[in-house]
Amino acid sequence: MTKSFIRTYLLLSIFQFAFAAVDKTNADQILDHSQTVRRIPNTRADAILKTKSDRFNDEKEFTFMRKLAEDGERFKTLTRFKKPLTIKNQAILFLEKDNYENSIFMYLPAYKKVRRVESHSQSSSFMGSAFSYSDIATPLSKDFTNTLVKSEDCPSDKSKKCFVINSKPKTKQIKERTNYSLQTSWINTENFLVDQTLLFAEDTSKFVKKITFSDYKNVRTNLWFCQSMVIEDTKSKKTTTLLFSNLKADQELSNSIFSQQSLSDEK
């Protein structure tokens, strides 16, 4: 049993013990536990990214691998594309860091080169979809000023109740990197899973993106993985569906997978 596994196990044990003591009037605690129940140490899955608009339909398939970083909060993520053939073996490495200073690297097999996605480009489209690079990163409550607005029926299931929480970036840098000035989340009051998120730019009266989460899979006690996300972009008029399958969450992934050196491994 590795030191990394032991550290992760201890962190999860602490989080699960604290789960029952959540102050349901405290926005930060609600968001913390919403993140905790989705903080799976190691994840591997197949994924399909379907994007459509008035002008085109696009579909891409890739392998998704994600590992909890050493801080026990943020993630390392590697996506390697399989289809279509024009982008086969193209890979993207996400290394999440504090204050959204994420490092993102892309491997382009046609040129046999790895290039960095610069910080000013991280709010741009991820592989032509409605997702941006910053949308892929995991938001943490400590990066935002959070306010519990109310509790109401969940958007996807009126028989369930959701907390409604507004989150504003704590720093100018986070706002610039995400390109959002406000995020409103609906979080299920029973299991703390995210039901829906609205993202706003400067005009907070009209959202620019809506993300709907569904088909959660319970991979371990109090640990869940969202297998379906639909994001609608009101500006580009794109709708992207991200679907996961063949989920494996019981195998430890090596840190060496999440390195620039591994990006060019086309096996």
C-alpha positions as CSV (number, residue, x, y, z in Angstrom):
1,M,0.0,0.0,0.0
2,T,1.6,3.3,-1.1
3,K,2.0,6.4,1.0
4,S,-0.2,8.3,-1.6
5,F,-3.0,5.7,-1.1
6,I,-2.8,5.9,2.7
7,R,-2.9,9.7,2.6
8,T,-5.9,9.7,0.3
9,Y,-7.7,7.1,2.4
10,L,-7.1,9.2,5.6
11,L,-8.4,12.3,3.9
12,L,-11.5,10.6,2.7
13,S,-12.1,9.1,6.2
14,I,-12.0,12.6,7.7
15,F,-14.3,14.0,5.1
16,Q,-16.8,11.2,5.5
17,F,-16.8,11.6,9.3
18,A,-17.5,15.3,9.0
19,F,-20.3,14.7,6.4
20,A,-22.9,14.3,9.1
21,A,-22.0,17.6,10.8
22,V,-22.6,19.9,7.8
23,D,-24.1,23.2,8.8
24,K,-26.9,23.5,6.2
25,T,-27.1,27.2,6.7
26,N,-23.5,27.7,5.7
27,A,-22.8,28.1,2.0
28,D,-19.1,27.3,2.3
29,Q,-19.8,24.1,4.2
30,I,-22.4,23.0,1.7
31,L,-20.1,23.5,-1.2
32,D,-17.2,21.8,0.6
33,H,-19.2,18.7,1.1
34,S,-20.6,18.8,-2.4
35,Q,-17.0,18.7,-3.6
36,T,-16.1,16.0,-1.0
37,V,-18.7,13.5,-2.2
38,R,-17.3,13.8,-5.8
39,R,-13.6,13.7,-4.8
40,I,-12.7,10.3,-6.1
41,P,-9.0,9.5,-5.7
42,N,-8.5,7.7,-9.0
43,T,-10.9,7.6,-12.0
44,R,-10.6,6.0,-15.5
45,A,-13.4,6.0,-18.0
46,D,-14.4,6.1,-21.7
47,A,-16.1,9.4,-22.7
48,I,-18.0,10.8,-25.6
49,L,-18.2,14.5,-26.3
50,K,-21.2,15.4,-28.5
51,T,-21.6,19.0,-29.7
52,K,-24.4,20.4,-31.9
53,S,-25.5,23.8,-33.1
54,D,-27.5,25.2,-35.9
55,R,-24.6,24.7,-38.3
56,F,-22.9,21.4,-37.3
57,N,-22.9,18.2,-35.3
58,D,-19.7,16.9,-33.9
59,E,-18.7,13.8,-31.9
60,K,-15.4,12.9,-30.3
61,E,-14.4,9.9,-28.2
62,F,-11.6,9.9,-25.7
63,T,-10.1,8.1,-22.6
64,F,-10.5,10.0,-19.4
65,M,-8.1,9.6,-16.5
66,R,-8.2,11.7,-13.3
67,K,-6.1,11.5,-10.1
68,L,-6.4,13.5,-6.8
69,A,-3.4,15.7,-6.4
70,E,-1.1,15.7,-3.4
71,D,-3.0,18.5,-1.7
72,G,-6.1,16.2,-1.5
73,E,-8.3,18.9,-3.1
74,R,-7.4,19.5,-6.8
75,F,-7.0,17.1,-9.6
76,K,-4.6,16.0,-12.4
77,T,-6.6,15.0,-15.6
78,L,-5.5,13.4,-18.8
79,T,-7.7,13.1,-21.9
80,R,-6.5,11.1,-24.9
81,F,-8.7,11.2,-28.0
82,K,-9.5,8.1,-30.0
83,K,-12.0,9.3,-32.6
84,P,-12.3,10.8,-35.1
85,L,-9.1,9.6,-36.8
86,T,-8.1,13.2,-37.6
87,I,-7.4,13.8,-33.9
88,K,-6.5,10.3,-32.8
89,N,-3.9,10.3,-30.0
90,Q,-4.3,14.0,-29.4
91,A,-4.0,14.4,-25.6
92,I,-4.6,17.2,-23.1
93,L,-3.1,17.3,-19.6
94,F,-4.8,19.5,-16.9
95,L,-2.8,20.2,-13.7
96,E,-5.1,22.2,-11.4
97,K,-3.5,24.8,-9.2
98,D,-4.5,27.5,-6.6
99,N,-6.2,30.6,-7.9
100,Y,-7.0,28.9,-11.2
101,E,-3.3,29.2,-12.2
102,N,-3.8,25.8,-13.9
103,S,-1.2,24.3,-16.2
104,I,-2.7,22.9,-19.4
105,F,-0.6,21.1,-22.0
106,M,-1.7,19.7,-25.4
107,Y,0.0,17.0,-27.5
108,L,-0.5,17.3,-31.2
109,P,0.5,14.0,-32.9
110,A,0.7,15.5,-36.4
111,Y,3.6,17.7,-35.2
112,K,4.9,15.4,-32.5
113,K,4.9,18.4,-30.2
114,V,3.6,19.4,-26.8
115,R,2.4,22.9,-26.4
116,R,1.1,24.9,-23.4
117,V,-2.4,26.4,-23.4
118,E,-1.7,29.9,-22.2
119,S,-3.6,31.4,-19.3
120,H,-5.5,33.9,-21.5
121,S,-6.8,31.1,-23.7
122,Q,-8.2,28.9,-20.9
123,S,-11.6,30.5,-21.1
124,S,-11.8,29.5,-24.8
125,S,-13.6,26.4,-26.2
126,F,-12.4,22.9,-25.2
127,M,-12.0,21.0,-28.5
128,G,-14.8,23.0,-30.2
129,S,-17.4,22.2,-27.5
130,A,-19.5,24.4,-25.3
131,F,-17.1,23.6,-22.5
132,S,-14.1,25.9,-21.9
133,Y,-10.8,24.8,-20.5
134,S,-11.6,26.5,-17.2
135,D,-15.0,24.6,-17.1
136,I,-13.0,21.4,-16.9
137,A,-11.2,22.4,-13.7
138,T,-12.8,21.6,-10.3
139,P,-14.1,24.8,-8.5
140,L,-13.3,25.0,-4.8
141,S,-15.4,27.0,-2.4
142,K,-12.3,28.8,-1.1
143,D,-11.8,30.4,-4.5
144,F,-15.2,32.1,-4.3
145,T,-17.3,34.3,-2.0
146,N,-20.4,32.1,-1.5
147,T,-23.9,33.0,-0.4
148,L,-26.8,30.7,0.4
149,V,-29.8,32.3,-1.4
150,K,-32.6,29.9,-0.6
151,S,-33.8,26.3,-0.8
152,E,-36.3,25.3,-3.5
153,D,-37.3,22.4,-5.8
154,C,-34.4,20.9,-7.7
155,P,-34.6,21.8,-11.4
156,S,-34.3,18.2,-12.6
157,D,-36.7,16.7,-10.0
158,K,-39.4,18.8,-8.3
159,S,-39.8,16.1,-5.6
160,K,-36.3,16.9,-4.3
161,K,-35.1,20.0,-2.6
162,C,-31.9,21.9,-3.6
163,F,-29.8,24.6,-1.9
164,V,-29.4,27.6,-4.2
165,I,-25.9,29.1,-3.8
166,N,-24.3,32.2,-5.5
167,S,-20.6,32.2,-5.9
168,K,-18.5,35.1,-6.9
169,P,-14.7,34.9,-7.7
170,K,-12.6,36.1,-4.8
171,T,-9.9,37.6,-7.0
172,K,-9.7,39.5,-10.3
173,Q,-7.4,36.7,-11.6
174,I,-10.0,34.0,-11.1
175,K,-12.6,36.1,-12.8
176,E,-10.3,36.7,-15.8
177,R,-9.3,33.1,-16.1
178,T,-12.8,31.7,-15.9
179,N,-14.5,34.6,-17.7
180,Y,-17.4,34.4,-15.2
181,S,-18.4,37.0,-12.6
182,L,-21.1,34.8,-11.0
183,Q,-22.0,31.1,-10.6
184,T,-25.3,29.9,-9.3
185,S,-25.5,26.3,-8.2
186,W,-28.4,24.0,-7.2
187,I,-27.2,21.3,-4.8
188,N,-29.4,18.5,-3.6
189,T,-30.1,18.9,0.1
190,E,-30.0,15.1,0.8
191,N,-26.8,13.9,-0.9
192,F,-25.1,17.3,-1.8
193,L,-24.8,16.4,-5.5
194,V,-24.9,19.3,-8.0
195,D,-28.1,19.3,-10.0
196,Q,-27.6,22.4,-12.1
197,T,-25.2,25.3,-12.5
198,L,-25.7,28.7,-14.2
199,L,-22.7,30.8,-15.3
200,F,-22.8,34.5,-15.8
201,A,-20.4,37.0,-17.4
202,E,-20.6,40.7,-16.6
203,D,-24.4,40.8,-17.0
204,T,-25.6,38.8,-14.0
205,S,-29.3,39.1,-15.1
206,K,-28.8,36.6,-18.0
207,F,-26.7,33.4,-17.8
208,V,-24.2,32.6,-20.6
209,K,-24.0,28.9,-19.8
210,K,-26.2,26.3,-18.2
211,I,-24.8,22.9,-17.0
212,T,-27.1,20.1,-16.1
213,F,-25.7,17.1,-14.1
214,S,-27.3,13.6,-14.0
215,D,-26.7,9.9,-13.9
216,Y,-24.5,9.9,-10.8
217,K,-22.9,6.6,-10.0
218,N,-22.1,5.6,-6.4
219,V,-18.5,4.2,-6.6
220,R,-17.9,4.0,-2.8
221,T,-19.6,5.1,0.4
222,N,-20.3,8.8,0.0
223,L,-18.4,9.0,-3.2
224,W,-20.2,9.7,-6.5
225,F,-19.2,10.2,-10.2
226,C,-21.4,12.2,-12.6
227,Q,-21.7,10.2,-15.8
228,S,-23.7,12.8,-17.8
229,M,-23.3,16.5,-18.2
230,V,-25.1,18.8,-20.7
231,I,-23.8,22.3,-21.2
232,E,-25.7,25.0,-23.2
233,D,-23.9,28.1,-24.4
234,T,-26.3,31.0,-25.1
235,K,-23.7,33.0,-27.0
236,S,-22.3,30.4,-29.4
237,K,-25.7,28.6,-29.5
238,K,-23.8,25.3,-28.9
239,T,-25.0,22.4,-26.8
240,T,-22.5,19.8,-25.6
241,T,-23.3,16.5,-24.0
242,L,-20.5,14.7,-22.1
243,L,-21.1,11.1,-21.4
244,F,-18.9,8.6,-19.4
245,S,-19.0,4.8,-19.5
246,N,-16.8,1.9,-18.4
247,L,-16.0,3.7,-15.2
248,K,-13.2,2.3,-13.0
249,A,-12.5,3.9,-9.7
250,D,-10.8,1.1,-7.8
251,Q,-7.3,1.2,-9.5
252,E,-4.6,3.5,-8.4
253,L,-3.2,5.6,-11.3
254,S,0.5,6.3,-11.4
255,N,1.7,9.9,-11.1
256,S,3.8,9.3,-14.2
257,I,0.7,9.2,-16.3
258,F,0.0,12.9,-15.6
259,S,3.2,14.3,-17.0
260,Q,4.3,16.1,-20.1
261,Q,6.5,13.1,-21.0
262,S,3.4,10.8,-21.0
263,L,1.5,13.0,-23.4
264,S,3.4,11.8,-26.4
265,D,2.9,8.1,-25.6
266,E,0.6,7.1,-28.4
267,K,0.1,3.5,-27.3
